[in-house]
Amino acid sequence: MPKLQLFPVLFAGLVVGLLLLITSQFITSMKHIRDLNERGTTPEKLRVALLLEGPSYDQGWNSSAMESITEMQKRFGFSLEISSHIKPDQITAVAEKFAANDYDLILGHGVIFSEPFSSVALKYPHSHFVSFNGTAPHKNQTTIRYDMKPAGYLVGMLAAKMSKANKVGYILVDKPPEMAQEKGFREGVKKASPKTNVVVKSVPDFNDNANAIQATQQMIAQGVDVIYTTGDSFNLDVITEAQRAKVYTIGYIADQRYIAPDYVLTSLIQDVRQCYRIIMEQYMENKLPSGEVIYGLAEGVNRLSPFGPMVPENVQEEITREVKRLTQPHTSFGG
Protein backbone atom coordinates (compact mmCIF):
# COMPACT_ATOMS: atom_id res chain seq x y z
CA MET A 1 0.00 0.00 0.00
CA PRO A 2 2.77 2.59 0.72
CA LYS A 3 4.08 2.09 -2.83
CA LEU A 4 0.75 3.23 -4.25
CA GLN A 5 1.04 6.60 -2.38
CA LEU A 6 4.23 7.47 -4.34
CA PHE A 7 2.33 8.23 -7.56
CA PRO A 8 0.45 11.33 -6.30
CA VAL A 9 3.74 12.75 -5.01
CA LEU A 10 5.47 12.25 -8.37
CA PHE A 11 2.48 13.63 -10.23
CA ALA A 12 2.39 16.75 -8.04
CA GLY A 13 6.12 17.26 -8.59
CA LEU A 14 5.68 16.93 -12.34
CA VAL A 15 2.86 19.49 -12.34
CA VAL A 16 4.89 21.98 -10.30
CA GLY A 17 7.88 21.54 -12.64
CA LEU A 18 5.75 22.15 -15.72
CA LEU A 19 4.20 25.25 -14.17
CA LEU A 20 7.67 26.63 -13.36
CA LEU A 21 8.84 25.97 -16.94
CA ILE A 22 5.76 27.63 -18.46
CA THR A 23 6.12 30.63 -16.15
CA SER A 24 9.81 31.00 -17.08
CA GLN A 25 9.01 30.85 -20.80
CA PHE A 26 6.19 33.38 -20.35
CA ILE A 27 8.49 35.83 -18.56
CA THR A 28 11.16 35.41 -21.25
CA SER A 29 8.57 35.97 -24.01
CA MET A 30 7.21 39.08 -22.32
CA LYS A 31 10.74 40.50 -21.97
CA HIS A 32 11.36 39.79 -25.65
CA ILE A 33 8.12 41.60 -26.60
CA ARG A 34 9.05 44.54 -24.37
CA ASP A 35 12.46 44.77 -26.04
CA LEU A 36 10.79 44.77 -29.44
CA ASN A 37 8.46 47.58 -28.42
CA GLU A 38 11.26 49.66 -26.90
CA ARG A 39 13.86 49.20 -29.64
CA GLY A 40 11.80 48.35 -32.67
CA THR A 41 14.21 45.49 -33.37
CA THR A 42 16.32 43.13 -31.32
CA PRO A 43 20.12 43.54 -31.25
CA GLU A 44 20.48 40.17 -32.95
CA LYS A 45 18.40 41.30 -35.92
CA LEU A 46 19.84 44.80 -36.22
CA ARG A 47 22.00 45.14 -39.34
CA VAL A 48 24.60 47.90 -39.59
CA ALA A 49 26.85 48.88 -42.51
CA LEU A 50 29.89 51.19 -42.31
CA LEU A 51 31.04 52.78 -45.58
CA LEU A 52 34.58 54.19 -45.86
CA GLU A 53 36.00 56.27 -48.68
CA GLY A 54 39.59 55.28 -47.94
CA PRO A 55 41.44 52.40 -46.29
CA SER A 56 40.46 51.11 -42.87
CA TYR A 57 44.12 51.04 -41.74
CA ASP A 58 45.06 54.74 -42.09
CA GLN A 59 45.72 55.21 -38.34
CA GLY A 60 43.36 58.17 -38.47
CA TRP A 61 39.82 58.97 -39.59
CA ASN A 62 38.89 55.64 -41.19
CA SER A 63 40.61 53.29 -38.75
CA SER A 64 39.03 55.20 -35.85
CA ALA A 65 35.60 54.59 -37.36
CA MET A 66 36.25 50.90 -37.85
CA GLU A 67 37.54 50.46 -34.29
CA SER A 68 34.63 52.46 -32.90
CA ILE A 69 31.85 50.59 -34.66
CA THR A 70 33.50 47.25 -33.85
CA GLU A 71 33.49 48.25 -30.17
CA MET A 72 29.80 49.11 -30.43
CA GLN A 73 29.10 45.79 -32.14
CA LYS A 74 30.54 43.94 -29.13
CA ARG A 75 28.35 46.00 -26.84
CA PHE A 76 25.05 45.76 -28.73
CA GLY A 77 25.49 42.53 -30.66
CA PHE A 78 24.34 43.75 -34.09
CA SER A 79 25.56 42.29 -37.37
CA LEU A 80 28.14 44.48 -39.12
CA GLU A 81 29.44 44.89 -42.65
CA ILE A 82 32.35 47.25 -43.44
CA SER A 83 33.00 48.42 -46.99
CA SER A 84 36.18 50.43 -47.64
CA HIS A 85 37.95 52.06 -50.62
CA ILE A 86 34.61 53.22 -52.04
CA LYS A 87 35.05 55.66 -54.92
CA PRO A 88 32.73 58.67 -55.17
CA ASP A 89 30.89 57.32 -58.20
CA GLN A 90 30.26 54.00 -56.39
CA ILE A 91 28.64 55.38 -53.24
CA THR A 92 25.05 55.47 -54.48
CA ALA A 93 25.18 51.88 -55.75
CA VAL A 94 26.83 50.61 -52.55
CA ALA A 95 24.29 52.42 -50.35
CA GLU A 96 21.41 51.03 -52.43
CA LYS A 97 22.85 47.51 -52.14
CA PHE A 98 22.84 47.64 -48.35
CA ALA A 99 19.43 49.31 -48.15
CA ALA A 100 17.91 46.77 -50.56
CA ASN A 101 19.30 44.02 -48.33
CA ASP A 102 17.39 45.41 -45.34
CA TYR A 103 20.24 47.02 -43.45
CA ASP A 104 18.76 49.11 -40.66
CA LEU A 105 21.57 51.64 -40.17
CA ILE A 106 23.94 52.73 -42.92
CA LEU A 107 26.86 54.90 -41.81
CA GLY A 108 28.87 56.90 -44.35
CA HIS A 109 32.04 58.05 -42.65
CA GLY A 110 32.53 61.46 -44.28
CA VAL A 111 30.93 64.39 -46.06
CA ILE A 112 31.21 62.66 -49.43
CA PHE A 113 28.42 60.25 -48.47
CA SER A 114 25.84 62.93 -47.71
CA GLU A 115 24.55 63.74 -51.19
CA PRO A 116 24.37 60.12 -52.44
CA PHE A 117 22.58 59.13 -49.23
CA SER A 118 19.99 61.84 -49.88
CA SER A 119 19.25 60.33 -53.28
CA VAL A 120 18.81 56.84 -51.82
CA ALA A 121 17.03 57.61 -48.54
CA LEU A 122 13.58 58.28 -50.04
CA LYS A 123 13.57 54.93 -51.82
CA TYR A 124 14.37 53.00 -48.64
CA PRO A 125 12.49 54.55 -45.70
CA HIS A 126 13.16 51.49 -43.50
CA SER A 127 16.91 52.29 -43.46
CA HIS A 128 18.45 55.18 -41.54
CA PHE A 129 21.41 56.92 -43.20
CA VAL A 130 24.10 58.77 -41.24
CA SER A 131 26.87 60.91 -42.75
CA PHE A 132 29.24 63.62 -41.53
CA ASN A 133 29.38 67.36 -42.21
CA GLY A 134 26.85 67.24 -45.01
CA THR A 135 23.09 67.72 -45.35
CA ALA A 136 20.25 65.46 -44.27
CA PRO A 137 16.94 66.58 -45.79
CA HIS A 138 14.94 63.39 -45.14
CA LYS A 139 13.45 61.96 -41.96
CA ASN A 140 15.57 58.82 -42.20
CA GLN A 141 18.82 60.81 -42.46
CA THR A 142 21.18 62.31 -39.89
CA THR A 143 24.33 64.31 -40.49
CA ILE A 144 26.88 64.81 -37.74
CA ARG A 145 28.59 68.18 -37.76
CA TYR A 146 31.69 68.88 -35.70
CA ASP A 147 31.92 72.31 -34.11
CA MET A 148 35.47 72.84 -35.41
CA LYS A 149 36.07 76.57 -35.06
CA PRO A 150 36.79 76.45 -31.30
CA ALA A 151 39.05 73.44 -31.83
CA GLY A 152 40.96 75.25 -34.59
CA TYR A 153 41.31 78.26 -32.30
CA LEU A 154 43.02 76.17 -29.60
CA VAL A 155 45.43 74.61 -32.07
CA GLY A 156 46.24 77.99 -33.63
CA MET A 157 47.12 79.41 -30.21
CA LEU A 158 49.44 76.49 -29.46
CA ALA A 159 51.11 76.64 -32.87
CA ALA A 160 51.84 80.36 -32.52
CA LYS A 161 53.22 79.98 -28.99
CA MET A 162 55.55 77.16 -30.07
CA SER A 163 56.87 78.85 -33.23
CA LYS A 164 60.31 80.45 -32.93
CA ALA A 165 60.25 81.64 -36.54
CA ASN A 166 56.84 83.32 -36.15
CA LYS A 167 55.63 81.30 -39.12
CA VAL A 168 53.16 78.43 -38.81
CA GLY A 169 51.55 76.20 -41.41
CA TYR A 170 48.21 74.48 -41.88
CA ILE A 171 47.67 71.68 -44.42
CA LEU A 172 43.99 70.95 -45.05
CA VAL A 173 41.66 69.47 -47.63
CA ASP A 174 39.96 71.96 -49.94
CA LYS A 175 36.39 71.22 -48.86
CA PRO A 176 33.77 73.56 -47.31
CA PRO A 177 33.55 71.78 -43.91
CA GLU A 178 37.25 72.51 -43.33
CA MET A 179 36.85 76.28 -43.57
CA ALA A 180 35.45 76.82 -40.06
CA GLN A 181 38.49 75.19 -38.49
CA GLU A 182 40.86 77.25 -40.65
CA LYS A 183 39.11 80.43 -39.52
CA GLY A 184 39.43 79.36 -35.89
CA PHE A 185 43.11 78.52 -36.43
CA ARG A 186 43.85 81.97 -37.82
CA GLU A 187 42.03 83.63 -34.91
CA GLY A 188 43.94 81.54 -32.40
CA VAL A 189 47.28 82.46 -33.98
CA LYS A 190 46.38 86.14 -33.96
CA LYS A 191 45.28 85.97 -30.33
CA ALA A 192 48.53 84.32 -29.22
CA SER A 193 50.95 86.23 -31.44
CA PRO A 194 49.75 88.95 -33.86
CA LYS A 195 53.14 89.03 -35.58
CA THR A 196 53.06 85.32 -36.51
CA ASN A 197 52.33 84.57 -40.18
CA VAL A 198 50.00 81.73 -41.23
CA VAL A 199 50.81 79.69 -44.34
CA VAL A 200 47.88 77.56 -45.54
CA LYS A 201 48.14 74.92 -48.24
CA SER A 202 45.27 72.74 -49.40
CA VAL A 203 45.14 69.40 -51.17
CA PRO A 204 42.16 68.08 -53.15
CA ASP A 205 41.51 64.88 -51.23
CA PHE A 206 41.83 63.41 -47.74
CA ASN A 207 43.89 60.54 -49.14
CA ASP A 208 46.15 62.63 -51.41
CA ASN A 209 49.47 61.71 -49.81
CA ALA A 210 51.67 62.92 -52.68
CA ASN A 211 50.35 66.49 -52.69
CA ALA A 212 50.37 66.60 -48.88
CA ILE A 213 54.06 65.67 -48.79
CA GLN A 214 54.80 68.31 -51.43
CA ALA A 215 52.91 70.93 -49.39
CA THR A 216 54.95 69.98 -46.32
CA GLN A 217 58.22 70.35 -48.18
CA GLN A 218 57.17 73.75 -49.55
CA MET A 219 56.23 75.02 -46.10
CA ILE A 220 59.51 73.88 -44.60
CA ALA A 221 61.37 75.62 -47.42
CA GLN A 222 59.49 78.83 -46.54
CA GLY A 223 60.68 78.67 -42.93
CA VAL A 224 57.56 77.28 -41.26
CA ASP A 225 58.53 75.57 -38.00
CA VAL A 226 55.11 74.32 -36.75
CA ILE A 227 52.66 72.50 -39.04
CA TYR A 228 49.08 71.50 -38.30
CA THR A 229 47.79 68.78 -40.60
CA THR A 230 44.15 67.67 -40.86
CA GLY A 231 44.18 64.86 -43.37
CA ASP A 232 43.14 61.26 -43.07
CA SER A 233 45.66 58.99 -44.71
CA PHE A 234 48.23 61.70 -45.38
CA ASN A 235 48.81 62.80 -41.77
CA LEU A 236 51.28 59.99 -41.25
CA ASP A 237 53.40 61.14 -44.20
CA VAL A 238 53.23 64.83 -43.27
CA ILE A 239 54.37 64.19 -39.70
CA THR A 240 57.16 61.89 -40.87
CA GLU A 241 58.37 64.41 -43.46
CA ALA A 242 58.34 67.23 -40.89
CA GLN A 243 60.26 65.11 -38.40
CA ARG A 244 63.07 64.68 -40.91
CA ALA A 245 63.42 68.47 -41.00
CA LYS A 246 63.08 68.73 -37.19
CA VAL A 247 59.84 70.69 -37.55
CA TYR A 248 57.07 70.46 -34.98
CA THR A 249 53.64 69.19 -35.99
CA ILE A 250 50.18 68.93 -34.45
CA GLY A 251 48.28 65.75 -35.23
CA TYR A 252 44.62 65.17 -35.91
CA ILE A 253 41.79 62.66 -35.33
CA ALA A 254 43.83 60.31 -33.11
CA ASP A 255 46.70 60.88 -30.68
CA GLN A 256 49.54 60.82 -33.22
CA ARG A 257 52.49 61.51 -30.93
CA TYR A 258 53.59 57.90 -31.41
CA ILE A 259 54.59 58.76 -34.99
CA ALA A 260 57.23 61.30 -33.91
CA PRO A 261 57.29 61.62 -30.09
CA ASP A 262 59.93 64.38 -30.12
CA TYR A 263 58.15 66.54 -32.70
CA VAL A 264 54.38 66.13 -32.28
CA LEU A 265 53.25 68.81 -29.80
CA THR A 266 49.77 67.36 -29.31
CA SER A 267 46.86 66.16 -31.45
CA LEU A 268 43.38 67.51 -31.86
CA ILE A 269 41.43 64.34 -31.24
CA GLN A 270 38.09 63.85 -32.87
CA ASP A 271 36.95 61.13 -30.53
CA VAL A 272 35.20 58.98 -33.09
CA ARG A 273 34.45 56.37 -30.45
CA GLN A 274 32.53 58.90 -28.42
CA CYS A 275 30.74 60.02 -31.58
CA TYR A 276 29.68 56.50 -32.54
CA ARG A 277 28.84 55.74 -28.93
CA ILE A 278 26.32 58.59 -28.94
CA ILE A 279 24.95 57.59 -32.36
CA MET A 280 24.43 53.94 -31.44
CA GLU A 281 23.00 54.64 -27.97
CA GLN A 282 20.49 57.07 -29.45
CA TYR A 283 19.61 54.72 -32.30
CA MET A 284 19.06 51.74 -30.00
CA GLU A 285 16.72 53.89 -27.90
CA ASN A 286 14.89 55.25 -30.98
CA LYS A 287 16.21 58.71 -30.09
CA LEU A 288 18.61 59.41 -32.96
CA PRO A 289 17.41 62.76 -34.36
CA SER A 290 16.93 63.46 -38.04
CA GLY A 291 18.69 66.35 -39.71
CA GLU A 292 21.78 68.10 -38.37
CA VAL A 293 23.37 67.21 -35.04
CA ILE A 294 26.30 69.19 -33.63
CA TYR A 295 29.11 67.65 -31.55
CA GLY A 296 32.10 69.52 -30.20
CA LEU A 297 34.23 70.21 -27.13
CA ALA A 298 31.23 70.12 -24.78
CA GLU A 299 30.24 66.59 -25.86
CA GLY A 300 33.81 65.28 -25.51
CA VAL A 301 34.02 64.55 -29.23
CA ASN A 302 36.74 67.17 -29.77
CA ARG A 303 39.61 67.34 -27.30
CA LEU A 304 43.38 67.76 -27.13
CA SER A 305 45.61 64.78 -26.45
CA PRO A 306 48.32 65.04 -23.75
CA PHE A 307 51.04 67.56 -24.61
CA GLY A 308 54.52 66.47 -25.55
CA PRO A 309 57.37 67.23 -23.12
CA MET A 310 58.65 69.99 -25.43
CA VAL A 311 55.60 72.15 -24.62
CA PRO A 312 56.49 74.41 -21.63
CA GLU A 313 54.26 74.16 -18.57
CA ASN A 314 53.13 77.78 -18.80
CA VAL A 315 51.93 77.18 -22.37
CA GLN A 316 50.16 74.00 -21.35
CA GLU A 317 48.41 75.87 -18.52
CA GLU A 318 47.31 78.71 -20.81
CA ILE A 319 45.87 76.32 -23.41
CA THR A 320 44.14 74.31 -20.67
CA ARG A 321 42.49 77.50 -19.39
CA GLU A 322 41.22 78.21 -22.91
CA VAL A 323 39.83 74.68 -23.14
CA LYS A 324 37.83 75.24 -19.94
CA ARG A 325 36.58 78.58 -21.22
CA LEU A 326 35.45 77.10 -24.52
CA THR A 327 33.89 73.98 -23.04
CA GLN A 328 30.42 75.38 -22.59
CA PRO A 329 27.51 73.02 -23.20
CA HIS A 330 25.39 73.68 -26.27
CA THR A 331 22.34 71.80 -27.38
CA SER A 332 22.68 69.14 -30.06
CA PHE A 333 19.66 69.42 -32.27
CA GLY A 334 17.89 67.76 -35.15
CA GLY A 335 15.90 69.51 -37.83
N, C-alpha and C positions, 0 to 999 in steps of 0.2 A: 504493500500500500504506500509506503513512503516514496517509492520510485515514481508512482503516478503523480505525486505532488510537484515533481521537478518540472513538468511541462509548462504549467502556468507561469512559473518563474522565468523560464527561458523565453516564453512568448512575450511576457511583459518587458524583458530586457531588449528583445528584438524590436518591439514597438517603440520603446524609448530611443533606441539607436537610430531608427528610421526617422523619427521626429526631429532628432538633433541634426541629422544629415539634411533633411528638407529645409529646416530653419537656416542652416549654414548657407545652403545654395540660394535661398530666398534673399538673405542679407547681401550675399555677393552680387546677385542679379540687380538688386536695388541700388547698390553702390555703382555698378556698371552703368545703369540707367541715369543716375545722378551725374556721373562723369560726362556722359553723352550730352545731357542737357546743359551742363556748365561749360563744356569746351566745344561742343559741336562735333567733335571727333575724338577718338581715343588716340593716345600717343602712338600706339602700335600702327594705327592706320594713317596717321599723318605723314604726308609725303612732302619733302623739302628738296628744292634744287638750288644750288649755288652756281652762278655763272661768272666766270672770270675772263677779263679781256687778255690778260697776260699769263705768265707761268705762275704756278702755285708755290714755287720755291724761291721767290725773289727776296726773301728776308725782309719784306716790307709790307706794302699794302695788300697784295694778294695772299701771301703766306699767312698774314695776320687773320684774314677772313677765313681761310681754310681751317686754321687752328681754332678759331673762335666757334665756328659752326660745328666743328667736330666735338668740341667741349659741350656745346648745347645738346648735341645728339646724345651724348652719354647721359646727360641730365634728364632729358625728356623722352628719349627712346624712339624718336621718329626715324623713318627711313630717309636716307640722304644720297643725293647724286651730285657730284661736282664736275662741272665742265669748264675746262680752261683753254687758253689760246684761241678764244673766239674772236674772229675778225668782225669788224663793224657791219659788213654786208651779210653776215651770218646770224646776227643776233635775233632778228625777227623769226627766222625759221627755227632756231634753237628754242626760243621762248614758246613758240607755237607747239613744238614737239612735246615739251614738258606739260604744257597746259592741256593738250589733247590727250595726254596720258594720265590726266586727273591728278596732277601735282597740286597740292593745296597752297603752298607758299613758294614763290619763285623769286630769288634774290639776285639782283644784278649789281655786282660790286663796283659801281662807278657811275659817273654821269652819262657815259656813252649808252647805257642801257635804258635811259629814261624815255626817249622818244620812241624807240621800237616797242617798249612795253606799253606805251599809250596806244599804239596801233593794234596791239594784240588783246589788251585788257577787255575791251567791249565784247569781243567774240567769246571770251571764256570767263564769265562772271563768277564761276565757282573757284577760280584761282585768285590769289592775292599777290600782286607784283610790288616788289620793293626795290628802289634804286637810290642813288646818292647824288645830291646836288643838282637834281634836274627838276622836272615838273611832274605833277601827278594829278591830271584832271578828272580821273574816274574814281568811283567809290571803292573799287577794288585795287587801288594804287596808293602807295605811300612813298614819299621821297624824303630821305634824311639829309638835312642840311647842317653842316658844321659851322658854328659861329667862329670864323677864322680870324677876323680882324683883331680881337683882343690877343689871340695867340701870336699873331704876327708881330704885334706891338711888343710883347715880352721878348721875343727873339731878336727884334731889331735893337732894343735897348742893350741886351747882352752883347750882341755883335759889336755895337759901337763902343761899349766899355772895354772890350777885349782887343780892339784894333789899335795897334801902335802906329800904323801908317795912315790912320784916319781915312781908310778906304775899305768898304765892305761890299761883298757880292751876294747876289741872290739868283739862283738858277731855278726857274719854274717852267711849268708847261703852259703854253699859250692857249689857255681856255678860260672862259668867263668866270667860273667858280674860284679861280686862283687869284683874281684881282683884289678881292677884299683883304686877303692875307698880305698881299704886296703893299697895299695902302697902309695897313697896320704896321708893317715892317718899317716903312719909310717914316711913319710918325714916331715909332719907338726910337729909331736912330736919331731923329731930330731932337727928341726929348732928352736923350742921353748925351748927345754931342752934336750941336748944330754945325760944327765945322767938318764933320765926317761925311764923305761922299758915298753915295750908293750906286753901285754898278749892277744893273739887272740884265740878265740874258735869258731868253726863253727858247725852248725847244718844242717841236710840234707834238710830241707824243710822250706819254709817261714811260714808255719802254724804249725810247730813242737813246740808247747808250752812247753811240758814236758822237752825236751832236752834243750831248751833255759833257763828254770828256773834252771835246773841242772848246766848249764854253768855259770849262774849268781852266784849261791851259791859257786861254785868252785873258781871263781875269787875273791869273797869277802873273802873266806878262805885264799887265797894267798896274801891278803893285798891290792888288787886293790881298789882305792877310787874314780875313775871316770870310768864309763862304757858307751861306745857308742854302741847302738843297732840298727841294720838295718833290722829288720824283718817286717812282715806284721802283722799277728794276734798276734805274741808273744811279740811285744814291750810292750803292756799293762802289761803283766805278769812280764817282766824283770824289768820295771820301778817300779812296785809295790814291787817286791822282794827286789830291791836295796834300796828303801825308808825305808823298815823295818830295814835295817842294817845301815841307815843314810849314804848311799853312793850316790854320785852325778851320774846323768845320762845325756846323750844327746839324745834327741828323733829324730825321723825320719819320713819322708813323710808329716805329719801334725804337727802343733804346739801342742806338747804333754805336755806342762807345766801344763795343767789342771789336769793331772793325779797325779802329786806330785809337787805342786808349790814351795815347799821349797828345792827340790832336783833336779829338771830338770833345767840344766844351760841354755839350748836353744834347738832348734830342727833344723835339716837340712831339710828344707821343699822342697819336690819335688812338685812344684805347679802343680798338675794334672789338675786343672781347666785351667790354662794357656796353658798347653800342649794340652788339648782337644779343647780349644778355637782356637788354631792355626790349629789343624787338621781339625776341622769342617769348619773354615773360608776358608781354602785352598781347601777343598773338594767341598764346595758350589760354589767356583769360578773356578772349574776345574783346580786348581793349585797344588793339593797335589802331590808331587813328588813320583816316584817309587824308590825302593831301600832304602838306608840308609839315615836317616836324623838325624842330631845331635842337641840336645838342651842342654843348660847349664846355667851358671851364666849370660851370656850376654843376653839370651832370657828371663830371669826372671823365668825360670822353676825351677832352683835351687836357693835357698836363705836361709839365716838364719832367724829364728823367733826372736822376741825381747828377749834380755837376761833377765835372772832372777836377782833379786836384790842382790843375793849372788856373782855375778860376778863384781869385782872391776871396776871402771870407766876406769882406765888406761889399763886394759885388754880389755875391750869393745872397747876402742879407737884403740888399736893395731890391733885387729881382723877386725875392720871396715876399717882400712887403707889397710889391706891385701885384703879385699873384693873389694875395689876400684881398687887395682892393678891388681887383677885377672879378673875383669869384663871388658874384652876387646872383642869387637865383633868379632865373626868368622862366616864364611859363612855356613849356613845349606845347605846341598847338597843332591841330589838324584843320584843314579847310579846303 
